[in-house]
Amino acid sequence: MLVCASSSAAESAASALPRSGYSYLSEETRRLQDDDFANPGMLWVQKGEELWTQSTGPAAQSCQSCHGQARDSMRTVATRYPLYSPPLGRVINLEQQINRCRVSRLNSSALAYESEDLLALTAFISHQAKGLPVNVSVDGPAAASFARGRAFFYRRRGQLNLACANCHERYAGFRLHGETISQGQINGFPIYRELWQTMGSTHRMFVWCNEAVRAEPYPLGSQEYVDLELFERWRGRGLPIETPAVRR
């Protein structure tokens, strides 16, 4: 693997402080993210706001019927997920909690993972926490999930025999094929990715990374990816929620 060091590469690799992907962006992309009128991810946030008040199921109830105004009830939600769910006996992420509410509370159907509606609701709810620090729980009943996610992050895989940590820990701040390697923080998800020209979830990025090292990806919404998501959120503890972030 050919990696060229940038001027700040040694500092980036040596620092243990979490650093948002925003800090690796060009000035042009930063301006795009910062401008709510120009940020393409805001289209999904707006769609999510519509879905929040949209009645569904036989009782014709909406998310707002139970939770009221999202700006109040959802203010800190995205900072805490993935989260251990006692009824399910496992850690789940925000997308899965949204579907759990739809099925158990609204008697409606679950939304397909990576569907426009699920991305929109996840983006809208996460946007309510914009600026607040990531603060997930990794002890108690979440400890086993956290341990599996940590092991995933450091385990080599695929034909290239690389772990997440090889790029996003050891070489963060270095350049590869003209692009700066980030720490792989996920405090801005769901994100609008310019490469995809659309919105994408954390798990879509995990799939993309797995394929990049020529490893067989896990299914979207799999427990393996939820565990990794929990560990990744913990890595970025203290970073502000940026949803919807814009990334290259």
C-alpha positions in Angstrom: 0.0 0.0 0.0 1.5 3.3 -1.1 0.9 6.1 1.5 2.4 9.6 1.3 2.7 11.7 4.4 1.1 15.1 4.6 2.8 17.9 6.5 0.6 17.2 9.6 0.7 13.4 9.2 3.0 12.7 12.2 0.9 14.9 14.5 -2.3 13.2 13.3 -1.0 9.7 13.7 0.4 10.4 17.1 -2.6 12.2 18.5 -5.1 10.1 20.4 -7.7 12.9 20.4 -10.8 12.2 18.2 -10.9 14.3 15.1 -14.0 14.8 13.0 -13.8 14.0 9.3 -14.9 17.7 8.8 -11.3 18.8 9.7 -10.0 16.8 6.7 -12.3 18.4 4.1 -11.4 21.0 1.6 -12.6 24.5 2.4 -15.2 24.2 -0.4 -16.8 21.1 1.1 -16.8 22.6 4.5 -18.7 25.6 3.2 -21.2 23.2 1.6 -21.8 21.4 4.9 -22.1 24.6 6.9 -24.7 26.2 4.7 -28.1 24.7 5.4 -29.5 26.1 2.1 -26.7 24.5 0.1 -26.1 21.3 2.1 -27.8 18.5 0.0 -28.3 16.4 3.1 -30.9 18.9 4.3 -33.3 17.6 1.7 -33.4 14.3 3.7 -33.8 16.2 6.9 -36.8 18.1 5.4 -38.3 14.8 4.2 -37.8 13.3 7.6 -39.6 16.2 9.2 -42.6 15.5 6.9 -42.5 11.8 7.8 -42.4 12.7 11.5 -45.9 14.1 11.3 -47.2 11.7 8.7 -49.9 9.3 10.1 -49.4 5.6 9.4 -50.9 2.3 10.5 -54.5 1.3 11.4 -54.6 3.8 14.2 -53.4 6.7 11.9 -50.7 7.7 14.4 -47.4 9.4 13.7 -44.1 9.8 15.4 -45.2 13.1 16.7 -48.3 11.5 18.2 -46.1 9.9 20.8 -43.1 12.1 21.0 -44.4 15.6 20.3 -42.0 18.2 18.9 -38.8 16.5 17.8 -36.7 19.5 18.7 -37.5 18.8 22.3 -38.1 15.1 22.6 -35.3 14.0 20.2 -32.7 16.6 21.3 -30.2 14.1 22.8 -31.3 10.9 21.2 -28.6 10.6 18.5 -25.8 11.2 21.0 -26.7 8.0 22.8 -27.2 5.5 20.0 -26.3 2.6 19.5 -27.9 1.7 22.8 -28.7 -1.5 24.6 -32.4 -2.5 24.3 -33.7 -4.5 27.2 -36.8 -5.8 25.3 -34.5 -7.1 22.5 -31.6 -8.1 24.7 -29.0 -6.6 22.4 -27.6 -3.3 21.3 -29.5 -1.6 18.5 -28.8 1.5 16.4 -31.1 4.5 15.7 -32.4 3.0 12.5 -33.5 -0.1 14.2 -35.1 1.8 17.0 -37.1 3.8 14.5 -38.3 0.6 12.9 -39.1 -0.9 16.3 -41.3 2.1 17.1 -43.1 1.8 13.7 -43.9 -1.8 14.3 -44.6 -1.9 18.0 -46.1 1.5 18.5 -47.7 2.5 15.2 -48.6 -1.0 14.0 -47.0 -0.1 10.7 -44.4 -1.8 8.6 -40.6 -1.5 9.1 -38.7 0.6 6.6 -36.1 -1.1 4.5 -32.5 -0.4 5.6 -31.0 2.3 3.4 -34.4 3.3 2.0 -35.0 7.0 1.4 -37.6 7.1 4.2 -35.4 5.5 6.8 -32.4 7.7 5.9 -34.7 10.7 6.1 -36.1 9.9 9.5 -32.7 9.0 10.9 -31.2 12.3 9.5 -34.1 14.3 10.9 -33.8 12.9 14.4 -30.0 13.1 14.4 -30.2 16.7 13.2 -32.0 17.6 16.4 -28.8 16.8 18.3 -26.5 18.8 16.1 -23.7 20.4 18.1 -24.1 18.0 21.1 -21.3 15.6 22.0 -21.4 11.9 21.2 -21.8 10.0 24.5 -22.6 6.3 24.1 -22.7 3.8 26.9 -20.3 0.9 26.5 -20.5 -0.7 29.9 -23.0 -3.0 31.6 -25.2 -4.9 29.2 -23.5 -3.1 26.2 -20.1 -4.3 27.2 -20.2 -7.5 25.1 -21.3 -5.6 22.0 -18.6 -3.0 22.5 -15.9 -5.7 22.8 -17.0 -7.4 19.6 -17.0 -4.0 17.8 -13.5 -3.3 19.1 -12.3 -6.7 17.9 -13.8 -6.0 14.5 -12.0 -2.7 14.2 -8.6 -4.3 14.8 -9.1 -7.5 12.9 -7.4 -7.8 9.5 -9.7 -9.0 6.7 -10.1 -9.3 3.0 -7.6 -10.0 0.2 -5.6 -6.9 1.2 -5.4 -8.1 4.8 -6.2 -4.8 6.4 -8.0 -3.8 9.5 -10.0 -0.6 10.0 -7.3 0.5 12.3 -4.6 0.3 9.7 -6.1 3.2 7.7 -8.0 5.1 10.3 -5.7 4.9 13.2 -2.1 4.3 12.0 -2.3 6.3 8.8 -4.9 9.0 9.7 -3.7 12.3 8.3 -1.6 10.7 5.5 -2.6 10.8 1.9 -3.6 7.8 -0.3 -4.2 8.3 -4.1 -4.6 12.0 -3.6 -7.1 11.8 -0.7 -6.3 12.4 3.0 -7.1 9.5 5.2 -9.4 10.5 8.1 -9.9 8.8 11.5 -13.1 7.3 10.2 -15.2 9.1 12.7 -19.0 8.7 12.3 -20.4 11.7 14.2 -21.9 13.2 11.0 -24.0 10.2 9.8 -26.2 9.8 7.9 -24.0 11.7 5.5 -24.3 13.1 2.0 -21.3 11.6 0.2 -20.2 13.3 -3.0 -18.9 10.0 -4.4 -22.4 8.5 -4.0 -24.3 11.6 -5.0 -26.8 10.7 -2.3 -27.3 10.1 1.4 -25.9 7.1 3.1 -25.9 5.4 6.5 -23.0 4.3 8.7 -23.5 0.7 7.6 -23.3 1.7 3.9 -19.9 3.2 4.6 -18.9 0.0 6.5 -19.9 -2.0 3.4 -17.9 0.3 1.1 -14.8 -0.1 3.3 -15.1 -3.8 3.5 -15.3 -4.0 -0.3 -12.4 -1.6 -0.6 -10.1 -4.1 1.2 -11.8 -6.9 -0.9 -13.6 -8.5 2.0 -17.1 -9.9 2.0 -19.4 -7.3 3.6 -22.0 -8.1 6.2 -25.6 -7.2 5.6 -26.9 -3.7 6.3 -28.3 -3.7 9.8 -26.3 -6.8 10.9 -25.3 -7.2 14.5 -21.6 -7.2 13.4 -22.0 -3.7 12.0 -24.1 -2.5 15.0 -21.3 -3.6 17.3 -18.7 -1.8 15.1 -20.9 1.3 15.1 -21.0 1.3 18.9 -17.2 1.1 19.1 -16.8 3.8 16.4 -19.1 6.1 18.3 -17.1 5.5 21.4 -13.9 6.3 19.5 -15.5 9.7 18.7 -16.9 10.4 22.1 -17.1 14.1 22.7 -17.2 15.0 19.0 -20.3 17.1 18.1 -23.1 15.6 16.1 -22.8 17.1 12.6 -25.8 15.5 10.8 -26.2 15.9 7.9 -22.4 16.0 7.2 -21.0 16.2 3.7 -18.1 14.0 2.9 -16.0 13.3 -0.2 
